[in-house]
Amino acid sequence: MKQKLLFIVMPFLFCVVTIKAQDKVWDFGNDTVNWPENPTALTETTTVDGLTQVPEGGSGFGIVEANSATWFAGTADEYTSVNRWKAGGNSGIDPSDGVTFLPTRRYLTFPVDGPVAVKVWFRQSGTSTPRDLWVTDGTSEVTHYVGLGDTDPQYMEADYLGGAGNLYVLFAGNAYNLYKLEISSTLLGTNDLVEGVSTNVKAIGDTVYVSNVRSNSEISIYALTGALVKTVNTNTDTSFSLNTGFYIATIKTNEGQKSVKLLVQ
């Protein structure tokens, strides 16, 4: 079974409601206490464990039903579900127009009180396209996934670096099935939080470029599973190739340390 990842950083969030906890997991796939199997679609706005579900139409919104899936990480902590949460339709808007980011129906919303990593485990509910999964703040994009016409397990993550507010999970074009939703202040990427490290690392196609090297730089490339893939020590600008995938690059210099996220295509 294929698995595709989307790993994007978007620091453009502004919202209005606060929450005390910044590390929160809504595990639709396995938490049968908060998310028991439920064959009946929601017809009223319902909040469960701090996550608000807004139906406003749709015959399948909020249904929780048996549906096993595994997100292969190659480690013991890979995610496996027994159930899924169904959107049952679209959210009434398509943020790709660059104008409308506040959903009008069939969406999830939750508050944050500052910077968090937002993580979503999901699958398309059918093979038809177009259909996109979005996370927004109501006025701008945090991140989104473009449906590829398959029902393979998918994962996306984005760092939100703004202040207190509400985030929205919504569905453009058609429905998605959600398995787990997580926010974590302790798992934020550090590339946008650390200043003073001049060495830059970025990926273009299948090539990783190391630039603006002013002192000895140690670049460690990690897979999303945490496995070390490659280490480069350099005093000058350089480049190297990597296999297609998503990586974390940790850069250490005498100026300090920072991490950046890489999509190699």
Backbone hydrogen bonds in HBPLUS format (Angstrom, degrees):
<---DONOR---> <-ACCEPTOR-->    atom                        ^
c    i                          cat <-CA-CA->   ^        H-A-AA   ^      H-
h    n   atom  resd res      DA  || num        DHA   H-A  angle D-A-AA Bond
n    s   type  num  typ     dist DA aas  dist angle  dist       angle   num
A0006-LEU N   A0155-TYR O   2.99 MM 149  6.38 144.0  2.12 147.6 157.8     1
A0157-GLU N   A0006-LEU O   2.94 MM 151  6.45 144.4  2.07 152.8 164.2     2
A0008-ILE N   A0157-GLU O   3.01 MM 149  6.34 159.3  2.05 171.2 168.0     3
A0185-SER N   A0022-GLN O   3.06 MM 163  5.55 125.1  2.37 124.8 139.1     4
A0024-LYS N   A0183-ILE O   2.82 MM 159  5.28 156.7  1.88 146.7 154.2     5
A0183-ILE N   A0024-LYS O   2.87 MM 159  5.28 160.5  1.91 153.6 159.9     6
A0026-TRP N   A0181-LEU O   2.74 MM 155  5.13 171.4  1.75 167.7 169.7     7
A0181-LEU N   A0026-TRP O   2.94 MM 155  5.13 154.2  2.01 138.2 146.7     8
A0030-ASN N   A0027-ASP O   3.37 MM   3  5.75 146.4  2.49 106.2 113.5     9
A0031-ASP N   A0027-ASP O   2.93 MM   4  5.41 159.4  1.97 151.9 157.3    10
A0029-GLY N   A0179-TYR O   2.90 MM 150  4.85 144.1  2.03 155.5 144.9    11
A0082-VAL N   A0029-GLY O   2.95 MM  53  5.29 166.9  1.97 128.8 133.0    12
A0083-ASN N   A0029-GLY O   2.99 MM  54  4.24 142.3  2.13 115.9 124.4    13
A0032-THR N   A0030-ASN O   3.00 MM   2  5.77 118.1  2.39 113.0  96.3    14
A0035-TRP N   A0031-ASP O   2.83 MM   4  5.66 146.0  1.94 143.9 155.1    15
A0038-ASN N   A0064-VAL O   2.75 MM  26  4.92 154.5  1.81 132.2 140.4    16
A0064-VAL N   A0038-ASN O   3.04 MM  26  4.92 151.0  2.13 131.1 138.4    17
A0042-LEU N   A0061-PHE O   2.79 MM  19  5.90 157.0  1.84 162.7 169.5    18
A0046-THR N   A0053-GLN O   2.98 MM   7  5.23 156.5  2.03 146.7 152.8    19
A0053-GLN N   A0046-THR O   2.73 MM   7  5.23 167.7  1.74 152.0 156.1    20
A0048-VAL N   A0051-LEU O   2.89 MM   3  5.26 161.8  1.93 146.2 145.0    21
A0051-LEU N   A0048-VAL O   2.95 MM   3  5.26 165.9  1.97 117.8 122.3    22
A0052-THR N   A0109-THR O   2.99 MM  57  5.27 164.9  2.01 169.1 164.1    23
A0109-THR N   A0052-THR O   2.95 MM  57  5.27 149.4  2.05 145.9 154.0    24
A0054-VAL N   A0107-TYR O   2.94 MM  53  5.45 175.5  1.94 171.4 171.5    25
A0107-TYR N   A0054-VAL O   3.09 MM  53  5.45 150.7  2.18 142.2 150.4    26
A0106-ARG N   A0055-PRO O   2.80 MM  51  4.40 154.8  1.86 122.2 130.1    27
A0063-ILE N   A0060-GLY O   3.30 MM   3  5.84 166.9  2.32 135.1 134.7    28
A0062-GLY N   A0086-LYS O   2.83 MM  24  5.52 148.3  1.93 179.2 169.2    29
A0086-LYS N   A0063-ILE O   2.91 MM  23  5.34 152.9  1.99 153.7 162.2    30
A0065-GLU N   A0084-ARG O   3.08 MM  19  5.65 150.2  2.17 151.4 158.8    31
A0084-ARG N   A0065-GLU O   2.86 MM  19  5.65 141.6  2.01 153.2 165.5    32
A0067-ASN N   A0082-VAL O   2.80 MM  15  5.45 165.6  1.82 126.1 131.2    33
A0081-SER N   A0069-ALA O   2.83 MM  12  5.35 162.5  1.86 158.5 164.6    34
A0071-TRP N   A0079-TYR O   2.76 MM   8  5.26 169.7  1.77 165.5 169.1    35
A0078-GLU N   A0075-THR O   3.34 MM   3  5.72 153.8  2.41 117.1 115.1    36
A0085-TRP N   A0178-LEU O   2.84 MM  93  5.10 170.1  1.85 159.8 162.1    37
A0178-LEU N   A0085-TRP O   2.81 MM  93  5.10 152.6  1.89 151.5 156.4    38
A0087-ALA N   A0176-TYR O   3.15 MM  89  5.73 146.1  2.27 157.6 167.6    39
A0091-SER N   A0171-PHE O   2.66 MM  80  5.17 155.4  1.72 163.3 157.7    40
A0104-THR N   A0091-SER O   3.28 MM  13  6.14 159.7  2.33 176.5 170.7    41
A0097-ASP N   A0094-ASP O   3.19 MM   3  6.36 165.9  2.21 133.2 134.3    42
A0098-GLY N   A0095-PRO O   2.88 MM   3  5.59 166.6  1.90 123.5 127.2    43
A0108-LEU N   A0169-VAL O   2.99 MM  61  5.05 165.0  2.02 147.9 152.8    44
A0169-VAL N   A0108-LEU O   2.83 MM  61  5.05 162.4  1.86 142.1 147.4    45
A0110-PHE N   A0167-LEU O   3.12 MM  57  5.59 151.7  2.20 145.6 153.6    46
A0167-LEU N   A0110-PHE O   2.88 MM  57  5.59 165.8  1.90 165.5 166.7    47
A0112-VAL N   A0165-GLY O   2.73 MM  53  5.46 155.3  1.79 164.5 172.1    48
A0165-GLY N   A0112-VAL O   2.88 MM  53  5.46 161.5  1.92 146.3 148.2    49
A0116-VAL N   A0160-TYR O   2.91 MM  44  5.31 140.2  2.07 140.0 152.8    50
A0160-TYR N   A0116-VAL O   2.77 MM  44  5.31 177.1  1.77 167.4 168.2    51
A0117-ALA N   A0184-SER O   2.85 MM  67  5.12 161.5  1.89 128.3 133.7    52
A0184-SER N   A0117-ALA O   2.96 MM  67  5.12 143.3  2.09 136.5 147.3    53
A0118-VAL N   A0158-ALA O   2.78 MM  40  5.31 172.0  1.79 162.3 164.3    54
A0158-ALA N   A0118-VAL O   2.95 MM  40  5.31 149.4  2.05 145.0 154.7    55
A0119-LYS N   A0182-GLU O   2.83 MM  63  5.05 164.4  1.86 154.6 156.8    56
A0182-GLU N   A0119-LYS O   2.91 MM  63  5.05 160.9  1.95 148.6 150.8    57
A0120-VAL N   A0156-MET O   2.96 MM  36  5.49 158.2  2.01 162.1 165.8    58
A0156-MET N   A0120-VAL O   3.06 MM  36  5.49 154.4  2.13 148.8 156.6    59
A0121-TRP N   A0180-LYS O   2.88 MM  59  5.06 167.9  1.89 153.3 154.0    60
A0179-TYR N   A0121-TRP O   2.96 MM  58  5.42 166.0  1.98 152.0 147.5    61
A0180-LYS N   A0121-TRP O   3.45 MM  59  5.06 161.3  2.49 129.6 128.7    62
A0122-PHE N   A0154-GLN O   3.00 MM  32  5.27 168.7  2.01 141.4 144.5    63
A0154-GLN N   A0122-PHE O   2.76 MM  32  5.27 158.9  1.80 172.5 171.8    64
A0123-ARG N   A0177-ASN O   2.94 MM  54  5.32 152.0  2.02 153.5 159.3    65
A0177-ASN N   A0123-ARG O   2.84 MM  54  5.32 178.1  1.84 168.6 169.2    66
A0147-GLY N   A0131-ARG O   2.81 MM  16  5.21 138.2  1.98 146.4 160.0    67
A0132-ASP N   A0172-ALA O   2.82 MM  40  5.04 153.5  1.89 138.6 147.6    68
A0172-ALA N   A0132-ASP O   2.86 MM  40  5.04 165.2  1.88 152.8 156.2    69
A0133-LEU N   A0145-TYR O   2.98 MM  12  5.13 152.6  2.05 143.0 151.1    70
A0145-TYR N   A0133-LEU O   2.76 MM  12  5.13 155.4  1.82 151.1 159.6    71
A0134-TRP N   A0170-LEU O   2.98 MM  36  5.29 174.9  1.98 151.5 152.7    72
A0170-LEU N   A0134-TRP O   3.00 MM  36  5.29 160.7  2.04 141.8 147.9    73
A0135-VAL N   A0143-THR O   2.89 MM   8  5.40 155.4  1.95 168.6 161.4    74
A0142-VAL N   A0135-VAL O   2.81 MM   7  5.38 155.4  1.87 152.4 149.0    75
A0143-THR N   A0135-VAL O   3.19 MM   8  5.40 156.6  2.25 142.2 145.2    76
A0136-THR N   A0168-TYR O   2.95 MM  32  5.23 152.3  2.03 142.4 151.2    77
A0168-TYR N   A0136-THR O   2.85 MM  32  5.23 155.0  1.91 153.1 155.0    78
A0137-ASP N   A0140-SER O   3.11 MM   3  5.75 154.5  2.18 157.6 164.4    79
A0193-LEU N   A0190-THR O   3.07 MM   3  5.04 153.9  2.14 103.6 111.8    80
A0194-VAL N   A0190-THR O   3.21 MM   4  6.12 128.9  2.49 157.9 162.1    81
A0200-ASN N   A0211-SER O   2.87 MM  11  5.18 172.7  1.88 150.5 152.6    82
A0211-SER N   A0200-ASN O   2.89 MM  11  5.18 158.9  1.94 142.8 149.9    83
A0202-LYS N   A0209-TYR O   3.06 MM   7  5.44 153.6  2.13 146.1 154.5    84
A0209-TYR N   A0202-LYS O   2.75 MM   7  5.44 165.4  1.77 173.6 172.8    85
A0204-ILE N   A0207-THR O   2.90 MM   3  5.49 163.4  1.93 165.3 168.8    86
A0207-THR N   A0204-ILE O   3.15 MM   3  5.49 164.3  2.18 127.7 129.9    87
A0265-GLN N   A0205-GLY O   2.84 MM  60  4.81 150.8  1.92 125.9 126.0    88
A0242-LEU N   A0206-ASP O   3.13 MM  36  5.83 154.6  2.19 150.6 156.5    89
A0208-VAL N   A0240-PHE O   2.71 MM  32  5.39 176.4  1.71 174.0 173.3    90
A0240-PHE N   A0208-VAL O   2.99 MM  32  5.39 148.3  2.09 144.5 154.6    91
A0210-VAL N   A0238-THR O   2.85 MM  28  5.21 173.9  1.85 155.2 154.6    92
A0238-THR N   A0210-VAL O   3.02 MM  28  5.21 146.7  2.13 135.2 145.7    93
A0217-SER N   A0234-THR O   2.82 MM  17  5.40 165.3  1.84 157.0 161.9    94
A0234-THR N   A0217-SER O   2.96 MM  17  5.40 158.5  2.01 149.1 156.1    95
A0218-GLU N   A0252-LYS O   2.94 MM  34  5.15 165.9  1.96 150.3 154.6    96
A0252-LYS N   A0218-GLU O   2.95 MM  34  5.15 158.8  2.00 143.1 150.2    97
A0219-ILE N   A0232-VAL O   2.71 MM  13  5.06 170.2  1.72 159.8 161.9    98
A0232-VAL N   A0219-ILE O   2.79 MM  13  5.06 158.6  1.83 147.6 155.0    99
A0220-SER N   A0250-THR O   2.91 MM  30  5.16 163.9  1.94 149.8 154.4   100
A0250-THR N   A0220-SER O   2.85 MM  30  5.16 163.5  1.88 153.0 156.2   101
A0221-ILE N   A0230-LYS O   2.74 MM   9  5.07 172.0  1.75 163.8 164.8   102
A0229-VAL N   A0221-ILE O   2.68 MM   8  5.41 167.5  1.70 158.5 161.8   103
A0230-LYS N   A0221-ILE O   3.36 MM   9  5.07 155.2  2.42 129.8 133.3   104
A0222-TYR N   A0248-ILE O   2.79 MM  26  5.11 165.6  1.81 153.3 158.3   105
A0248-ILE N   A0222-TYR O   2.87 MM  26  5.11 158.0  1.92 146.1 153.4   106
A0223-ALA N   A0227-ALA O   2.86 MM   4  5.33 160.7  1.90 157.0 160.7   107
A0226-GLY N   A0223-ALA O   2.89 MM   3  5.38 163.4  1.92 116.5 122.2   108
A0245-GLY N   A0264-VAL O   2.92 MM  19  5.26 155.5  1.98 136.1 140.9   109
A0264-VAL N   A0245-GLY O   2.86 MM  19  5.26 168.8  1.87 171.9 168.8   110
A0247-TYR N   A0262-LEU O   2.94 MM  15  5.06 160.0  1.98 145.7 150.8   111
A0262-LEU N   A0247-TYR O   2.87 MM  15  5.06 169.5  1.88 146.2 147.3   112
A0249-ALA N   A0260-VAL O   2.81 MM  11  5.27 169.2  1.82 161.0 164.2   113
A0260-VAL N   A0249-ALA O   2.87 MM  11  5.27 154.1  1.94 146.7 155.2   114
A0251-ILE N   A0258-LYS O   2.77 MM   7  5.40 173.3  1.78 170.1 172.5   115
A0258-LYS N   A0251-ILE O   3.02 MM   7  5.40 150.5  2.11 144.8 154.1   116
A0253-THR N   A0256-GLY O   2.91 MM   3  5.38 172.1  1.91 168.4 170.5   117
A0256-GLY N   A0253-THR O   3.14 MM   3  5.38 154.2  2.21 105.1 112.5   118
